[in-house]
């Protein structure tokens, strides 16, 4: 069977028929924006600065109005959202639509999938996304066969190896014979007609495989990291992007299939840049999926285990805080996820949270902590988690921490990806600035409390495929830095170098070494030191 072309982007659409919105769609934030439309209108007329300044008054006018009364019950100065808003029925928001888009040709294929067909469709996509030697035997039938034929006809597929023989840009004789034997000549013809054949040579592909095989840690980008422990490979928060001619020819996204068979996936929380159905479908259905034990689905958090099973995953493990599980040569520990809540203090409906886990992975040769977008909230501070771990288990070698800070006033939430958070902010905090995530100093605090050797700032894009999607600042020399919302990762390096002013007047630096990794970078030689490994086609081009 052929592979899916690396230029093909995949998205999963959910048919959301809930009243207010399901956490697997954008409808909760859209619905909150509809309710608070007068605030948005004020910002459009007078500017966001004026809306922030007048925020408490504007918000009070909305919650005292008729539109808000339709979704909440007032209780004095505060309110409680209706139960069907807080706890949307997951049966009324099901995956329904698959869209494939070729980033070179612009060709698009869109198809619907019935709920009972997802397991076989998932198996097909995973088989098409795998390397040739990593495929389990799979023979498509029924809905999967129909989809395979449609993908072939739309020119979304390539050769088995994902490359073509180098014969002046035309497919080699062996490729044609193989395609004919498999009944896939139409796909090859369509691929050539659309100009979809990519030019990475077999030598480059082999070198990439060798580089990733010897790597202990690979930074795919944003929050996605692959850890290798002996013969075991784990990936945290897989978020897959396709290749595109819009990116530098010599710098394209690493794909999950570049790493071969992955033994387990760790998910920190259910926000779409961490829990992305389209990325996960590229993994075999029997892949071990480790997710937070987040309870029933709420407006702020998907039931990740149930959502995985409806896509066809068959090996799902939920981990509660301070529990652990062994995966091959590694042990995975689930720790508390504090922060990235509607406020950094109290909230309305405190039982409804952006549920999640942070993780420590104890590999054969090193240990690494992954704290994602965490920070502090009314329940705790992730820095205290690090202190407790250090006291009970000793230091970790590596810490991957977000550093954005996300310093915001409540009104600004309406203009963010988490507009639904505003409905959970109590009136006493309408005029108060909040820090929803770790900033540079908090990330360094965290690494110091963990006794770490190295701190890797991550979680804010880092490459063209992220910033073109609105994730993180441009880092190619043309970007404008927003220090309070999207600081450059070098801010963490600077903060570590000027940790404190010593009596002599000189700056005292942190004992933790801050290392800025670029998407595509890998490390080997851990833990005492490391060597940086870069693979052809995935090497940072911007200096």
Order of alpha helices (4+ residues) and beta strands (2+ residues): beta-beta-alpha-alpha-alpha-alpha-alpha-beta-beta-alpha-beta-beta-alpha-alpha-beta-alpha-alpha-alpha-beta-beta-beta-beta-alpha-beta-alpha-beta-beta-beta-beta-beta-beta-beta-alpha-beta-beta-beta-alpha-beta-alpha-alpha-beta-beta-beta-beta-beta
